[in-house]
């Protein structure tokens, strides 16, 4: 047994053979993220080689005491951690690496939903009874019956079958749509959509109420290049030559993570593995004739980030969408149910059309008032993350429904920032009821919009586990200190200057059209006032999709970006996933970023502060963390600076792609 303690010395002592007694009061490391269990560079592996990478990013204090191969070499079979184990990215590499390293059981105070579901799907047992620790250490037998006793019947059945693919092959061939009767009870929009997608099987009734587990039908299923190789490998093992996908026309594939990895220090030595993962991705697309958004023909970059493209091109109100990314809820801004799943889940959905699902409770976020000038959805999200009730876990596993006059006034791009960051809030998904703004967005982005139906709203009197009301008029620009998106503080509470080395604006959260409106607002003002990116600071702006790039070109934004010395890059996940320029390379580097999460090691070894697009851009000009209003108040200008032609997109200032 390896107890994942907060003290790095205690971890090291166990790695060399010492047993640790939890009864001595040793503090468990809480909120161990999947980014730590398998850091981004480990994700290029999708087979048995993953065992070498289990927990190499695990942090205890400022140290990473578990080296490559150490978990497997220690012959451990049980891990013990604190609350919210497996938070963060939906990457199934994390529990698979643990299982391949010999782990059979993970005991923790609580688990993040996606991690635990991924573990179930792989046949890796999890338990929240810390009393098991002493029993295991005493050599007492713990039976499968005990480990699944408090789990829902579906999770128990999947674990007994040895994993989801084995269960799906035996049980899901006859899954069929079911029309659930209307009993007149008020329901949330989320419940209504789920009920319209319910499936029934011979062993599993349809899901209709909170706490029930079963399967639902997805209108759209998508996968991206980090997970396709693993899905292909798992499907080949399970089905061999018998593999046939269910309704391949509703499956989409994206290359959005790896297109800039040749410029990522974290990946330079891994490029042969990256190329192998990319070959596996493209082979799967070709074998099954899937719709594909790939890399660009000229230079680095991709057509766009998967879940950003899902919102721009595909998702519609009332649909149910699943994808292999924790930020799949991005599309919930359009009034659909969109949630992230793991690799085994999507592989099973590819062959059966059925998606494993447990009905969560809903949490209502009522945003009242009018946002002050200079405050946006990212500031709202960082404020929510810092609330004590959210920090205490109120949102974990729940649906965030965003309502109120402030939400009604937001653009769909800004709504997508809120639904996207339900991943950081610990939620199952987020959504906003579709309205006139939704139709405007669809007409603008796709040329047409469907009619909204009367049922596409939550009923008065619908049940919510709680309501959080925020008067947004009282908000100011926010920051999140390094280490966790929940480390939020108001910008004006920052008492000491924080010099920065890098400023990054991009990713799904901050690569949308309205995000680039904010970058341009700040940087065009700076250019007109003779200011530029501060000496020694690197400012990188990266589009979320090609449509966003075209939007910026049409509006003439690129000239202002070039005038201040910003580097402009083609679409990709980039620095957010430590997959390209903008990620730190040294521990003493400080970055201010408009991305969604700043878990340790997520964007390199340095310190990452989170902020809104406007605050990030203003800080790049000032050379320290500051807001746009403060930047304008403290301007020191030697006169206007002429706006010049933009740098070639996708090229670094040093001159190479």
C-alpha positions in Angstrom: 0.0 0.0 0.0 1.2 3.5 -0.9 -0.3 6.3 1.2 -0.1 9.5 -0.8 0.9 11.8 2.0 1.3 15.5 1.8 4.9 15.1 3.2 7.3 14.1 0.4 9.7 12.4 2.8 6.9 10.0 3.9 6.2 9.1 0.3 9.9 8.4 -0.4 10.2 6.2 2.7 7.3 4.0 1.5 8.9 3.7 -2.0 11.9 2.0 -0.5 9.9 -0.4 1.6 8.7 1.3 4.8 5.1 0.8 5.8 3.1 3.9 6.9 0.4 3.8 9.5 -2.5 6.1 8.6 -3.6 6.1 12.2 -0.6 8.2 13.2 -2.4 11.2 11.7 -0.4 11.7 8.6 -2.1 14.2 6.3 -3.3 12.8 3.0 -2.7 14.8 -0.2 -6.0 16.1 -1.3 -7.2 17.0 -4.9 -4.6 14.9 -6.7 -5.3 15.7 -10.3 -5.1 13.5 -13.4 -2.5 16.0 -14.6 -0.2 14.8 -11.8 -1.0 11.1 -12.2 -0.1 11.2 -15.9 1.4 14.6 -16.9 0.7 15.7 -20.5 4.0 14.3 -21.9 2.9 10.8 -20.7 -0.2 11.0 -22.8 1.8 10.1 -26.0 1.8 6.5 -24.6 -1.4 4.4 -24.9 -0.3 0.8 -24.1 1.7 -1.1 -21.5 4.4 1.6 -21.5 2.1 3.8 -19.5 3.0 1.8 -16.4 6.3 3.6 -16.2 4.5 7.0 -16.0 2.1 6.4 -13.1 2.2 9.4 -10.6 5.4 10.9 -11.9 3.8 14.3 -11.6 2.4 13.7 -8.1 3.3 16.7 -5.9 4.0 16.7 -2.2 4.9 20.1 -1.1 7.1 21.5 -3.8 8.5 18.1 -4.7 7.6 15.2 -7.1 8.9 12.2 -5.1 7.6 9.4 -7.3 10.0 8.9 -10.2 9.5 7.1 -13.5 8.7 3.4 -12.9 8.7 3.8 -9.1 5.1 2.8 -8.5 5.5 -0.5 -10.5 8.9 -1.2 -8.9 7.5 -0.8 -5.4 5.0 -3.6 -6.2 2.1 -1.7 -4.7 -1.4 -2.8 -5.2 -3.3 -0.2 -3.2 -3.2 3.6 -3.3 -4.6 5.9 -0.6 -5.4 9.6 -1.2 -7.5 12.5 0.1 -10.6 14.2 -1.2 -11.4 14.9 -4.8 -9.0 12.3 -6.1 -8.6 12.4 -9.9 -9.8 16.0 -10.4 -9.1 17.8 -13.6 -8.8 16.4 -17.0 -10.9 13.4 -18.2 -7.8 11.6 -19.3 -8.2 7.8 -18.9 -4.5 7.5 -19.1 -4.4 8.2 -15.3 -6.3 5.1 -14.0 -4.9 3.0 -16.8 -1.4 3.9 -15.8 -2.2 3.0 -12.2 -3.7 -0.3 -13.2 -0.8 -1.2 -15.5 1.6 -0.4 -12.7 -0.1 -3.0 -10.5 -2.7 -1.0 -8.6 -5.9 -2.9 -8.1 -7.6 -0.6 -5.5 -7.6 3.1 -4.9 -9.0 4.3 -1.5 -9.7 8.0 -1.2 -11.9 10.3 0.9 -13.8 11.2 -2.4 -13.4 10.9 -6.1 -14.1 13.1 -9.1 -16.8 11.6 -11.3 -14.9 11.1 -14.5 -11.9 9.6 -12.8 -14.0 7.1 -10.9 -16.1 6.2 -13.9 -12.9 5.7 -16.0 -11.6 3.4 -13.2 -14.8 1.4 -13.2 -14.6 1.0 -17.0 -11.1 -0.4 -16.7 -11.9 -2.8 -13.9 -9.9 -0.7 -11.3 -11.7 -0.8 -8.0 -12.2 2.4 -5.9 -13.5 2.9 -2.4 -14.2 5.8 -0.1 -14.1 3.8 3.2 -10.8 4.8 4.8 -11.4 2.0 7.3 -10.2 -0.4 4.6 -6.7 0.9 5.0 -6.1 -0.8 8.4 -7.8 -3.9 7.2 -5.6 -4.3 4.2 -2.5 -3.5 6.2 -3.5 -6.2 8.7 -3.7 -8.7 5.9 -7.5 -9.1 6.1 -9.4 -10.1 3.0 -11.6 -7.5 1.3 -14.1 -9.1 -1.1 -15.4 -7.8 -4.4 -18.9 -7.9 -2.8 -17.7 -5.4 -0.2 -16.1 -3.1 -2.7 -19.2 -2.8 -4.9 -21.8 -2.8 -2.0 -22.3 0.9 -2.0 -22.0 1.4 -5.7 -24.9 1.8 -8.0 -26.0 -1.5 -9.7 -24.5 -0.5 -13.1 -21.1 0.3 -11.7 -21.1 -2.9 -9.7 -22.1 -4.9 -12.8 -19.3 -3.3 -14.9 -16.7 -4.0 -12.2 -17.9 -7.6 -11.9 -17.6 -8.0 -15.7 -14.0 -6.8 -15.7 -14.7 -3.5 -17.4 -17.1 -1.7 -19.7 -16.1 -3.2 -23.0 -16.7 -6.7 -21.7 -20.0 -5.6 -20.2 -21.1 -3.7 -23.3 -20.4 -6.6 -25.6 -22.6 -8.9 -23.5 -25.4 -6.5 -22.5 -25.8 -3.6 -24.9 -26.5 -5.1 -28.3 -30.3 -4.7 -27.6 -30.2 -1.1 -26.2 -33.3 0.7 -27.5 -34.8 4.2 -27.1 -37.6 4.5 -24.5 -40.3 7.2 -24.3 -40.6 8.0 -20.6 -44.1 9.0 -19.4 -44.8 12.5 -18.4 -46.0 12.5 -14.8 -46.5 16.2 -14.7 -43.6 16.9 -12.3 -41.6 20.1 -12.9 -38.2 19.3 -14.4 -35.0 21.1 -15.3 -33.9 21.5 -18.9 -31.2 19.0 -18.2 -33.6 16.3 -17.0 -35.9 16.9 -20.0 -33.0 16.4 -22.5 -31.8 13.3 -20.7 -35.3 11.7 -20.7 -35.5 12.3 -24.4 -32.3 10.3 -24.9 -32.9 7.5 -22.5 -32.1 3.9 -23.5 -33.3 0.6 -22.0 -31.5 -2.7 -22.0 -32.4 -6.2 -20.9 -30.6 -5.6 -17.6 -30.8 -1.9 -17.2 -34.0 0.3 -17.1 -34.0 3.8 -18.5 -32.6 6.6 -16.4 -35.2 9.0 -15.3 -34.4 10.4 -11.9 -31.4 11.7 -9.9 -29.2 8.8 -8.6 -30.3 6.3 -11.3 -27.7 4.8 -13.6 -28.0 3.4 -17.1 -27.3 4.4 -20.6 -28.3 7.3 -22.9 -28.2 7.8 -26.7 -25.8 10.6 -27.9 -26.6 12.7 -30.9 -22.9 13.4 -31.4 -19.8 11.6 -30.2 -16.3 13.0 -30.6 -12.7 12.1 -29.9 -9.4 13.9 -30.2 -5.9 12.9 -30.9 -4.7 12.2 -27.4 -7.3 9.4 -26.9 -7.8 7.9 -30.4 -4.8 5.6 -30.3 -5.9 4.2 -26.9 -9.5 3.8 -28.1 -8.3 2.0 -31.3 -6.0 -0.3 -29.2 -8.8 -1.1 -26.7 -11.3 -1.8 -29.5 -8.9 -4.0 -31.4 -8.2 -6.1 -28.2 -11.9 -6.5 -27.5 -13.4 -7.0 -30.9 -10.6 -7.8 -33.4 -11.9 -8.3 -36.9 -15.5 -8.1 -35.7 -15.2 -4.4 -35.0 -18.0 -2.2 -36.5 -18.9 1.2 -35.4 -22.5 2.2 -34.6 -23.7 5.1 -36.8 -20.3 6.4 -37.8 -21.9 9.5 -39.4 -22.5 10.9 -36.0 -18.8 10.5 -34.9 -16.3 13.3 -35.2 -12.5 13.2 -34.8 -10.2 16.1 -34.1 -6.4 16.7 -34.1 -6.1 19.6 -31.8 -3.5 18.8 -29.1 -0.3 17.7 -30.9 0.1 20.1 -33.8 2.6 22.4 -31.9 4.4 19.7 -29.8 7.5 20.0 -31.8 7.9 23.5 -30.2 7.1 22.1 -26.7 10.1 21.5 -24.5 8.0 18.8 -22.7 7.6 16.9 -25.9 11.0 17.4 -27.7 12.3 14.0 -26.7 8.9 12.4 -27.3 8.3 13.3 -30.9 8.6 9.7 -32.2 5.8 8.7 -29.8 3.7 11.8 -30.8 4.0 10.8 -34.4 2.9 7.2 -33.6 -0.1 8.5 -31.7 -1.0 10.8 -34.7 -0.6 7.8 -37.1 -3.0 5.8 -34.9 -5.5 8.6 -34.9 -5.5 9.0 -38.6 -5.6 5.3 -39.2 -8.7 5.0 -37.1 -10.3 7.9 -39.0 -9.5 6.2 -42.3 -10.6 2.8 -41.3 -14.0 4.0 -40.4 -14.5 6.9 -42.7 -15.1 9.4 -39.9 -15.7 13.2 -40.2 -12.3 14.7 -39.4 -10.9 18.1 -38.5 -7.1 17.7 -38.8 -3.9 19.6 -38.9 -3.2 22.4 -41.3 -1.6 21.6 -44.6 0.9 24.5 -44.3 2.7 25.1 -41.0 1.8 24.0 -37.5 -1.7 24.3 -36.2 -5.1 22.6 -36.5 -8.6 23.5 -37.8 -9.6 24.1 -34.2 -10.0 22.8 -30.7 -12.5 20.0 -30.6 -15.1 21.3 -28.2 -14.8 24.8 -29.5 -15.6 23.5 -33.0 -18.5 21.5 -31.6 -20.1 24.7 -30.5 -19.3 26.6 -33.7 -20.3 24.0 -36.2 -22.3 21.1 -34.7 -24.1 21.1 -31.4 -27.7 22.2 -31.3 -30.2 23.1 -28.5 -31.8 20.0 -27.0 -29.1 17.6 -28.1 -26.9 15.2 -26.1 -23.2 15.4 -26.9 -20.3 13.4 -25.5 -16.5 13.8 -26.1 -13.2 12.8 -24.7 -12.4 16.0 -22.9 -13.4 17.4 -19.6 -14.3 20.7 -21.3 -16.9 19.1 -23.5 -19.5 21.2 -21.5 -18.3 24.1 -23.5 -21.2 23.4 -26.0 -23.7 23.6 -23.1 -23.8 27.3 -23.8 -26.1 26.4 -26.7 -28.7 24.7 -24.5 -27.6 21.1 -25.1 -26.4 18.5 -22.6 -22.6 18.0 -23.3 -20.3 16.1 -21.0 -16.9 14.5 -21.0 -16.2 10.8 -21.0 -13.1 8.6 -20.8 -11.6 6.5 -23.6 -13.3 3.3 -22.7 -16.6 5.1 -22.4 -16.2 6.6 -25.9 -15.0 3.3 -27.3 -18.0 1.5 -26.0 -20.3 4.3 -27.3 -18.6 3.9 -30.8 -19.6 0.3 -31.0 -23.0 0.3 -29.2 -24.3 3.8 -29.5 -24.9 3.8 -25.8 -23.2 6.1 -23.3 -22.9 5.1 -19.6 -24.7 7.7 -17.5 -25.7 8.4 -13.9 -28.3 11.1 -13.4 -26.8 13.9 -11.4 -28.5 16.6 -9.3 -28.7 20.1 -10.6 -27.3 23.3 -9.0 -28.7 26.6 -10.1 -26.3 29.6 -10.5 -28.4 32.7 -10.6 -26.4 35.7 -11.9 -28.3 38.9 -11.2 -27.4 42.5 -12.0 -25.2 44.0 -14.7 -21.6 43.3 -15.1 -19.4 46.3 -14.6 -17.2 47.6 -17.4 -14.1 45.5 -17.7 -15.5 42.4 -15.9 -16.4 39.3 -18.0 -17.5 35.7 -17.7 -13.9 34.6 -16.8 -14.0 36.8 -13.8 -17.4 35.4 -12.8 -16.0 31.8 -13.2 -13.0 32.6 -11.0 -15.3 34.2 -8.4 -17.5 31.1 -8.3 -14.5 28.9 -8.0 -13.4 30.8 -4.9 -16.7 30.6 -3.1 -16.5 28.6 0.2 -19.4 26.3 -0.8 -17.8 25.5 -4.1 -14.4 25.0 -2.5 -16.2 22.6 0.0 -17.5 20.5 -2.9 -21.1 21.7 -3.4 -20.7 21.5 -7.2 -18.9 18.1 -7.5 -20.7 15.8 -9.9 -23.6 18.2 -10.3 -25.1 20.0 -13.2 -24.5 23.8 -13.2 -27.5 25.6 -14.8 -26.7 29.3 -15.3 -29.7 31.6 -15.1 -30.5 35.2 -14.4 -30.5 38.6 -16.1 -26.7 38.7 -16.3 -26.6 35.4 -18.2 -29.3 36.6 -20.5 -27.1 39.6 -21.3 -24.1 37.5 -22.1 -23.1 36.5 -25.6 -22.9 32.8 -26.4 -19.1 33.0 -26.4 -19.2 34.3 -22.9 -21.7 31.8 -21.8 -19.3 29.1 -23.2 -16.7 30.4 -20.7 -19.0 29.6 -17.9 -20.2 26.2 -19.1 -16.6 25.2 -20.1 -15.3 25.9 -16.6 -17.8 23.7 -14.9 -15.0 21.2 -15.3 -12.9 23.3 -12.8 -16.0 23.8 -10.6 -16.1 20.0 -10.3 -19.4 19.8 -12.1 -20.8 17.1 -14.4 -21.7 19.7 -17.0 -23.1 23.2 -17.4 -25.8 24.6 -19.6 -27.8 27.7 -20.4 -31.3 27.5 -21.7 -31.5 28.5 -25.4 -33.0 31.9 -26.3 -32.8 34.6 -28.9 -29.1 35.0 -28.3 -28.6 31.3 -29.1 -30.5 31.7 -32.4 -28.4 34.8 -33.2 -25.2 32.8 -32.6 -26.4 29.9 -34.8 -27.4 32.2 -37.7 -24.1 34.1 -37.5 -21.9 31.0 -37.3 -23.9 28.6 -39.4 -26.2 30.7 -41.6 -29.4 29.2 -40.1 -31.0 28.3 -36.8 -33.6 25.8 -35.7 -36.8 26.9 -34.1 -36.7 26.8 -30.3 -39.3 24.4 -28.9 -41.5 25.2 -25.8 -40.0 22.4 -23.7 -36.4 23.8 -24.0 -36.4 25.5 -20.6 -36.5 24.5 -16.9 -40.0 24.4 -15.4 -41.0 26.7 -12.5 -40.6 24.6 -9.4 -38.0 22.3 -10.8 -35.8 20.7 -8.2 -32.3 22.0 -7.5 -30.0 20.8 -4.7 -29.1 24.4 -4.1 -29.2 27.9 -5.6 -26.2 30.2 -5.6 -27.1 33.8 -6.3 -24.3 36.2 -7.3 -24.9 39.9 -7.9 -22.4 40.4 -10.7 -22.6 44.2 -10.3 -20.5 43.8 -7.2 -17.7 41.9 -9.0 -14.3 43.2 -10.1 -11.6 41.6 -12.2 -10.3 38.3 -10.6 -7.2 36.3 -10.5 -6.4 32.7 -9.4 -3.1 32.2 -7.7 -0.8 29.4 -8.9 -1.7 25.8 -8.1 -5.5 25.7 -8.5 -8.3 27.6 -10.3 -10.0 27.8 -6.9 -7.3 30.1 -5.5 -9.2 33.1 -6.5 -8.6 36.7 -5.3 -9.9 40.0 -6.6 -7.2 41.7 -8.7 -7.2 44.8 -6.5 -6.4 42.5 -3.5 -2.9 41.8 -5.0 -0.7 43.9 -2.7 2.8 43.1 -4.0 3.9 43.5 -7.6 4.1 40.1 -9.5 6.5 40.4 -12.5 5.7 38.0 -15.3 7.7 36.2 -18.0 4.9 35.0 -20.2 1.4 36.1 -21.0 -0.8 33.6 -22.9 -4.2 34.0 -24.4 -5.8 31.0 -26.1 -7.3 27.6 -25.5 -11.0 26.7 -25.7 -11.8 29.0 -22.8 -10.0 32.1 -24.1 -9.6 31.5 -27.9 -13.1 32.6 -28.9 -14.2 35.6 -31.0 -15.2 37.7 -27.9 -11.9 36.8 -26.2 -10.1 38.3 -29.1 -12.3 41.3 -29.0 -10.9 41.9 -25.5 -7.3 41.3 -26.5 -7.7 43.8 -29.3 -9.4 46.3 -27.0 -6.3 46.4 -24.7 -3.6 45.9 -27.3 -4.9 48.5 -29.8 -5.1 51.0 -27.0 -1.5 50.2 -26.1 -0.4 50.5 -29.7 -2.1 53.9 -30.1 -0.4 55.1 -27.0 3.1 54.1 -27.9 3.2 51.1 -25.7 4.3 47.5 -26.5 4.8 44.2 -24.7 7.2 44.8 -21.8 10.9 44.0 -22.2 11.6 40.4 -21.3 7.9 39.3 -21.6 6.5 37.1 -24.2 2.9 37.6 -25.3 1.3 34.7 -27.2 -2.2 34.8 -28.7 -3.5 31.5 -30.1 -6.8 31.2 -31.9 -9.3 28.5 -30.8 -10.5 27.8 -34.4 -9.9 28.9 -37.9 -13.2 30.7 -37.9 -11.8 32.9 -35.0 -8.7 33.6 -37.0 -10.8 34.7 -40.0 -12.9 36.9 -37.8 -9.8 38.7 -36.5 -8.4 39.1 -40.0 -11.7 40.6 -41.3 -11.7 43.1 -38.4 -8.1 44.1 -38.8 -7.0 42.9 -35.4 -3.7 41.4 -36.5 -2.1 44.8 -37.2 -2.5 45.9 -33.5 -1.3 42.6 -32.3 1.9 42.9 -34.4 2.4 46.5 -33.4 2.8 45.7 -29.7 5.0 42.6 -30.4 2.5 39.8 -29.8 3.1 36.4 -31.3 0.1 35.1 -33.1 -0.4 31.3 -33.5 -2.7 29.0 -35.4 -5.4 27.1 -33.5 -4.4 24.3 -31.1 -4.8 23.5 -27.4 -1.2 24.7 -27.1 0.2 26.0 -23.8 -3.0 25.1 -21.9 -2.1 21.4 -22.2 1.7 22.0 -22.1 1.6 21.1 -25.8 3.3 24.2 -27.4 4.8 27.7 -26.9 3.5 29.6 -23.9 4.1 26.8 -21.4 6.9 27.5 -18.9 10.2 25.7 -19.2 11.6 26.5 -15.7 10.2 26.5 -12.2 11.1 30.1 -11.6 9.1 31.4 -14.6 5.8 33.2 -14.0 2.9 33.1 -16.5 -0.3 35.0 -16.5 -2.8 33.0 -18.6 -6.4 33.3 -19.8 -6.8 29.4 -19.8 -9.1 27.5 -17.5 -6.8 25.6 -15.1 -3.4 26.0 -13.4 -2.9 22.7 -11.6 0.8 22.0 -10.8 2.7 21.0 -14.0 -0.3 21.6 -16.2 1.4 24.2 -18.3 5.0 23.5 -17.5 7.0 23.6 -14.2 6.5 27.3 -13.6 3.9 29.3 -11.7 0.6 30.0 -13.6 -1.8 32.8 -12.6 -5.2 32.7 -14.2 -7.0 35.9 -15.4 -9.5 37.2 -17.9 -8.4 38.0 -21.4 -8.3 41.8 -20.7 -6.2 41.4 -17.5 -3.8 39.0 -19.3 -3.3 41.4 -22.2 -2.8 44.4 -19.8 -0.3 42.5 -17.8 1.7 41.7 -20.9 2.1 45.4 -21.6 2.9 46.3 -17.9 5.3 43.5 -17.4 3.6 42.6 -14.1 0.1 41.5 -13.2 -2.3 44.4 -13.6 -5.7 45.3 -14.9 -6.6 47.3 -18.0 -8.1 50.2 -15.9 -4.9 50.4 -13.9 -2.8 50.2 -17.0 -4.7 53.2 -18.5 -4.3 55.2 -15.2 -0.6 54.6 -15.0 0.2 55.2 -18.7 3.6 56.6 -19.5 3.7 57.4 -23.2 6.3 59.0 -25.5 3.7 59.4 -28.2 1.7 57.2 -30.6 3.4 54.3 -32.2 2.5 53.5 -35.8 0.5 50.3 -36.5 2.6 48.0 -38.7 1.9 44.9 -40.8 1.2 41.7 -38.8 3.7 38.9 -38.3 2.9 35.7 -40.4 0.4 33.7 -38.4 1.9 30.5 -36.9 5.5 31.7 -37.0 7.4 32.5 -33.9 9.2 35.8 -33.7 12.5 34.0 -34.1 11.4 33.2 -37.6 10.6 29.5 -37.6 7.3 27.6 -37.5 
